[in-house]
Amino acid sequence: MITEIGQDIDRAAALLGHGKLVAIPTETVYGLAANALNNEAVINIYEVKGRPRFNPLIIHVASIDAAARYVTEIPSAIKNLATQFSPGPLSYLLPKSSLVPNLVTAGSDKVVVRIPAHPMTIELLERLDFPLAAPSANPSGYVSPVTASHVREGLDGKIPYILDGGKSSVGLESTIVGMEADEVVIYRLGGITAEDIFKLTGITPRFSLLHEKPDTPGQLKSHYAPSKPLIVGDVHALMSIHHGKKIATISLTSFYSTAYLNEVLSPSGNLHEAAAKLFTAIRELDNSDADIIVAEIFPNEGIGAAINDRLGRAGQ
């Protein structure tokens, strides 16, 4: 199979309509999309990624109104969040309708729904009469892709088409929220922070982030991992421990003169800029001739908490 890269939304829609897989751009990362109502197409997602079938998928729709067909209830608190944050990097865990196959939800009676904020993908969704199941477009467990070329690196020859929408602006997967009793719960940290939610809604979310059998994507302990060892902690101490190796570092603002390679994600200390560059930096260092990657602990506030989450799951 030849994997093409292009910007032909009609071609992407036609392939998806015939049960094929297409990589699609979003503001978070690129997704590996298929008709969420077609079991064979969904099975292909799991097979192409090598993804465990107990790890559920997100479905993507063009609007919160479009989501209503695929869920049995949208609580008022979730509607308020959607008004503020969708389209955007916030996803919602909701009770699924009978239209959504159990394969998508890994047997759960709930489904994660998202409205992506990328104009090409919104246009694509508006042309389709089905939602798109779309995990990140990379081999399972590896670093998520934020460009079309990243997708091709991991899936070349395995899918027919990559819809190229440029580099993802957020660079981390969406935050996932849901309701338990009267509480808003965050199941995955991402592009929308708990502080963002509180600031705009007055709601203080609770966290439920790690599960052996996940309720939502992104809850497995090991994820987003490069092939090289990645260790998170005090960079100076770790460089001393691993003296004699070619050490690559990932930091917010610091340049380590004795390191073999440095990836400084934001010289100005902007955590959003750092988040947008994180996965690209990990990929570049993983493709280098460094022996080991050492990452500092980022400020654990706002989207910095999501950066630390991804580094922790990618690390050893």
C-alpha positions in Angstrom: 0.0 0.0 0.0 1.2 3.5 -0.9 0.6 6.1 1.8 -0.2 9.5 0.2 0.0 12.8 2.0 -2.4 15.6 0.7 -5.0 18.1 1.5 -7.9 16.6 -0.4 -10.9 16.5 2.0 -13.1 14.8 -0.7 -10.6 12.0 -1.0 -10.4 11.6 2.8 -14.2 11.5 3.0 -14.5 8.9 0.2 -11.9 6.6 1.8 -13.5 6.8 5.2 -16.9 6.1 3.7 -15.5 2.9 2.2 -14.2 1.7 5.6 -10.6 2.8 5.1 -8.3 4.5 7.6 -7.2 8.1 7.2 -4.9 10.1 9.4 -6.5 13.5 10.2 -5.1 16.7 11.6 -6.4 18.2 14.9 -5.1 21.0 17.1 -3.9 18.4 19.6 -2.2 15.6 17.7 -2.9 13.8 14.4 -5.6 11.1 14.7 -5.9 7.7 13.0 -9.5 7.9 11.9 -12.2 5.4 10.8 -15.9 5.2 10.7 -16.8 4.7 14.4 -20.0 2.8 13.5 -18.2 0.3 11.3 -16.7 -2.6 13.4 -14.3 -3.8 10.7 -12.9 -0.3 10.3 -12.5 0.1 14.0 -10.7 -3.3 14.2 -8.3 -2.0 11.6 -7.4 0.9 13.9 -6.4 -1.5 16.6 -4.5 -3.7 14.2 -2.6 -0.9 12.4 -1.6 0.7 15.7 -1.0 -2.5 17.6 -3.3 -1.1 20.3 -4.7 -3.2 23.1 -8.4 -3.7 22.6 -9.1 -2.9 26.2 -7.9 0.6 25.5 -11.0 2.6 24.3 -11.2 5.2 21.5 -12.5 8.7 21.3 -15.2 9.5 18.7 -15.0 12.9 16.9 -18.0 14.9 15.8 -18.6 18.3 14.3 -20.6 19.8 17.2 -22.2 19.1 20.5 -25.5 18.8 18.8 -24.1 16.1 16.5 -22.9 14.2 19.6 -26.5 13.9 20.9 -27.1 10.9 18.6 -24.3 8.9 20.1 -25.0 9.5 23.8 -28.0 9.0 26.0 -27.4 12.1 28.2 -25.3 15.3 28.2 -25.4 16.7 31.8 -25.8 20.4 32.2 -22.2 20.8 33.6 -20.8 19.1 30.5 -23.0 21.3 28.2 -21.5 24.3 30.0 -18.0 23.1 29.5 -18.7 22.4 25.8 -20.0 26.0 25.4 -16.7 27.3 26.8 -14.2 24.9 25.4 -15.5 23.2 22.2 -14.4 23.0 19.5 -11.1 22.5 21.3 -8.9 20.2 23.3 -11.5 19.0 25.8 -13.2 15.6 25.5 -16.3 14.3 27.3 -16.9 10.9 28.8 -20.7 10.3 28.4 -23.1 7.4 28.6 -23.2 5.9 25.1 -26.2 5.2 22.9 -26.7 1.8 21.2 -25.4 3.3 18.0 -21.8 3.2 19.3 -20.2 -0.3 19.0 -18.8 -1.9 22.2 -15.5 -2.3 20.3 -15.1 1.5 20.3 -15.6 1.7 24.1 -13.8 -1.5 25.0 -17.0 -2.8 26.4 -17.7 0.2 28.6 -21.2 1.8 28.6 -19.6 5.2 28.2 -17.9 6.8 25.2 -15.5 9.7 25.0 -16.6 12.4 22.5 -14.6 15.4 21.2 -15.2 18.3 18.8 -11.8 19.1 17.3 -10.8 22.7 16.6 -9.1 22.1 13.2 -10.9 23.6 10.2 -10.0 20.8 7.8 -11.2 18.1 10.2 -14.4 20.0 11.1 -15.1 20.3 7.3 -14.5 16.6 6.9 -16.8 15.7 9.8 -19.5 17.9 8.4 -19.4 16.0 5.1 -19.8 12.6 6.9 -22.9 11.0 8.2 -21.0 9.1 10.9 -18.6 10.0 13.7 -14.9 9.2 13.5 -13.1 7.0 16.0 -9.6 8.4 16.1 -6.7 7.7 18.5 -3.3 9.2 17.9 -1.9 8.2 14.5 1.2 6.3 15.6 2.1 2.8 16.7 0.6 2.1 20.1 2.7 3.4 23.0 5.1 5.5 20.9 5.3 9.3 20.8 2.2 11.0 19.4 2.5 12.7 15.9 2.0 16.4 15.5 2.8 16.6 11.7 1.9 14.6 8.7 5.5 13.5 8.3 5.5 12.1 11.9 2.4 10.0 10.9 4.2 8.7 7.8 7.3 7.7 9.9 5.2 5.3 11.9 2.4 4.2 9.6 3.9 4.4 6.1 2.5 1.6 3.9 -0.2 0.8 6.5 -2.8 3.4 5.6 -3.8 4.9 2.3 -4.0 8.6 3.1 -2.8 11.3 5.5 -4.8 14.6 5.4 -2.1 17.2 5.9 -3.3 20.1 8.0 0.1 21.5 9.1 1.6 21.2 12.6 -0.7 20.6 15.5 -0.9 23.9 17.5 -1.5 22.4 21.0 0.8 19.4 20.7 -0.7 17.3 23.6 -3.8 15.2 23.5 -7.1 16.6 24.8 -8.1 16.7 28.4 -10.9 14.2 29.1 -13.6 15.0 31.6 -16.8 13.3 32.8 -19.3 13.3 35.7 -19.3 11.1 38.8 -22.4 12.0 40.9 -22.3 15.8 40.9 -18.5 16.1 40.4 -16.6 16.9 37.3 -13.7 14.4 37.0 -10.6 14.7 34.9 -9.5 11.3 33.5 -6.6 12.6 31.3 -4.6 15.8 31.5 -4.2 17.7 28.3 -4.7 20.9 26.4 -7.3 22.3 28.8 -6.2 22.6 32.4 -8.0 22.2 35.7 -7.3 25.9 36.2 -8.9 26.8 32.9 -12.0 24.9 33.9 -12.2 26.6 37.3 -11.6 30.0 35.9 -14.4 29.9 33.3 -16.9 27.7 35.2 -16.2 27.9 38.9 -16.0 24.1 38.9 -13.0 22.5 40.7 -12.5 19.1 39.0 -11.4 15.9 40.8 -8.7 13.7 39.2 -8.8 10.0 38.2 -5.8 9.5 36.0 -4.4 6.0 36.1 -6.1 2.7 35.6 -5.0 -0.9 34.6 -8.2 -1.2 32.7 -8.8 2.3 31.4 -12.1 4.1 31.3 -10.7 6.5 28.7 -7.7 6.7 26.4 -4.4 8.0 28.0 -4.8 6.2 31.3 -2.2 3.5 30.8 0.9 3.8 32.9 3.3 3.3 30.0 2.6 5.5 27.0 4.1 8.0 24.6 7.5 6.3 25.0 10.5 6.6 22.7 12.7 3.7 21.9 15.7 5.2 23.8 15.6 5.3 27.6 13.9 8.5 28.9 14.4 9.4 32.6 12.7 12.3 34.3 14.2 14.1 37.4 17.1 16.3 38.5 19.0 16.7 35.2 22.4 17.5 36.9 22.2 14.5 39.2 21.1 12.2 36.3 23.9 13.5 34.1 26.3 12.6 36.8 24.9 9.1 37.2 25.1 8.5 33.5 28.5 10.1 33.0 30.2 8.8 29.9 27.0 8.3 27.9 25.8 10.6 25.1 23.1 12.4 27.1 20.3 14.4 25.5 18.3 16.8 27.7 14.7 18.2 27.5 14.1 21.3 29.5 11.9 24.4 29.7 14.6 27.1 29.6 17.9 25.6 30.7 20.8 24.8 28.4 23.1 22.1 29.8 26.6 22.8 28.4 27.9 19.3 29.2 25.0 17.5 27.5 25.5 15.9 24.1 22.2 17.4 22.8 19.8 19.9 24.2 16.1 20.5 23.5 15.1 23.8 25.2 11.3 23.9 24.6 10.7 27.5 25.5 13.6 30.0 26.2 10.9 32.5 27.4 9.5 29.9 29.9 6.1 29.7 28.1 4.5 26.3 29.0 2.1 26.3 26.1 5.0 26.8 23.7 6.8 23.9 25.5 3.8 21.6 25.2 3.5 22.3 21.5 7.1 21.3 21.0 7.3 18.3 23.4 6.5 15.4 21.2 8.6 16.7 18.3 11.6 17.1 20.7 11.2 13.6 22.0 11.0 12.2 18.4 14.1 14.2 17.3 16.2 13.0 20.2 14.9 9.4 19.7 16.1 9.6 16.1 19.5 11.0 17.2 22.6 9.1 18.1 22.3 10.0 21.8 22.3 7.1 24.2 19.8 8.4 26.7 17.2 11.2 27.1 17.0 13.1 30.4 14.1 15.4 31.1 13.6 17.9 33.8 10.4 18.1 35.9 8.4 21.0 34.5 6.5 23.5 36.7 3.5 21.4 37.8 0.9 24.0 37.1 -1.5 24.6 34.2 -0.4 22.7 31.1 2.9 22.0 32.8 1.1 19.2 34.7 0.1 17.7 31.4 3.7 17.9 30.2 4.9 16.1 33.4 2.2 13.5 32.9 3.4 12.7 29.3 7.0 12.6 30.4 6.2 10.3 33.3 4.3 7.9 31.1 7.1 8.0 28.4 9.9 7.5 31.0 11.4 4.6 32.9 
